[in-house]
Amino acid sequence: MNKENTIVDHLQKNVMRQFGKQINTATDCINLASLLTQKFNTNISAQTLRRFFGLIKSTSESSQFTLDLLSKFFGYEDFKDFN
């Protein structure tokens, strides 16, 4: 496992801790997307979160926007600050 994957795994765990539950279903992702939209007045799709949490396959890495937003969710300025 490379360093980037380890950091993203850590980010996933922190987001779930802040959210208050495991992210295991599409409904969890819908609820998290709604919470993020309300909290940060920005849009992130449940589908993006499903890819981030490995609920659906993806051939690409998460975008900087996604990593930054999820880092902000638990108090960091952005993903670079979290990293």
N, C-alpha and C positions, 0 to 999 in steps of 0.2 A: 504494500500500500504506500503510495507516495504522500508527500507532505500535504499537498492540496486536498486529497481525499480525506486525510485525517482531520484537517481543519474544517472541511465541510461536514464531516460526521459530527464533530464537536458543535458546530453551528446548529445542526439538526436537533441535537439533544438539548441545547439551550433554548431553542424556539419551543420545543415541546414542554420543557419545564415552565417557561413563561406562559404558555398557552394553558397549562394545567392538565394536560393529558397527552397520551400517545397519539400520533397521527397515523391511523391505520386504514381509514376509509375515505371515499370521495366526499362524504358528508363532513368529515373532520376538516378536509381541505376547503370546502365551501364555507364552513364556519370561520376558519382561520382567515380566509381571503376577505370575508365580510368584516371581521375585526380589524384587519390591517387597513382596509379601505376607510373605515370609520376613524381609526386612530391617526392615520397619516394623510388622509384626504387624497389618496392616490389609488389607482387600480392595479390589482394583481389578480390573475385568474386562478381559479381552483385547479385548472389543468396544469398551470405552471407549478403550483405547489405539489400536485400529484407527481410530477416529474422530479421535483426537488427531493421529495421524500421516498422516491423509488417505488411508488405505487403503480406507475406505468413506465415502460421502457423509454429511454431517450438515448440518442446517439451523440448529443451535444452536452456541453457543460452548462451550468446555470449562468444566466447573464449577470453582469455586474449590478444591474438594477435590482435583481432578485436578492443577490447576496447582501447588498447594501441595505435594502429594506428589512430583511430578516435580522440583520445585525442591529439595526436601529430599534427593532421590536423589543430587545432586551437591554437597551441603554447605551449602545455604542454609537459613535458618530457615523460609521460606515464599516464595510467589510475590512478595509485596510486597518482601521482602528481595532477591530475585533482580532484580526490576525496578529 
